[in-house]
Amino acid sequence: MAAMLVAVAAHAGVVPERSVVLPGIDEETVRERMAQSGLQLLEGVWEYPAEEMRLAIERHDGDHGIAYRIIMLYNREMDLTPGTVIGYIAPSAVENRYQLWIYSERDGDTLKNPKECVATLNAAGTSLTFEKPKWKLDVRVNVMRFLPTLFRGISINPHKDEQKVPIGFTKTYPTLPSKNQIIYL
């Protein structure tokens, strides 16, 4: 338990505790700006189907190696202002794996309480999937301890969750041609 608290404390302060709203951001201006710059594979406009959102991932010069920020462009309910930064991304030592922080709570017009996940970018750069950390332990206390050499007084057993389809983003801009797609010149 102490190790978990140390790990959480080590990540505190990596990203801002509250989100910001960038003025003048909409999908059209983001696409125009991206069309005029050399994009990295992770940059672009993305759909988040689970939440019916459209997002932009763009480069960001942040502290602690944070290289990208995630900006909300559109959500079906429009309960957030376009231009709201909903998260940050930092590269890792593995080429297609990233640290991802997404804000988890609303506070009026802003977001707060960033949660860390691990994100994986597929080879084509068209999907970014992520999983939230799983903290599950089964603790069993056996006060009667029948056969103490066989059954310990306290045992901690890891618990495996059933495997689920990962959630994530799908890139919509810029679109990359598939291997089977014919490109006419």
Order of alpha helices (4+ residues) and beta strands (2+ residues): alpha-alpha-beta-beta-beta-beta-beta-beta-beta-beta-beta-beta
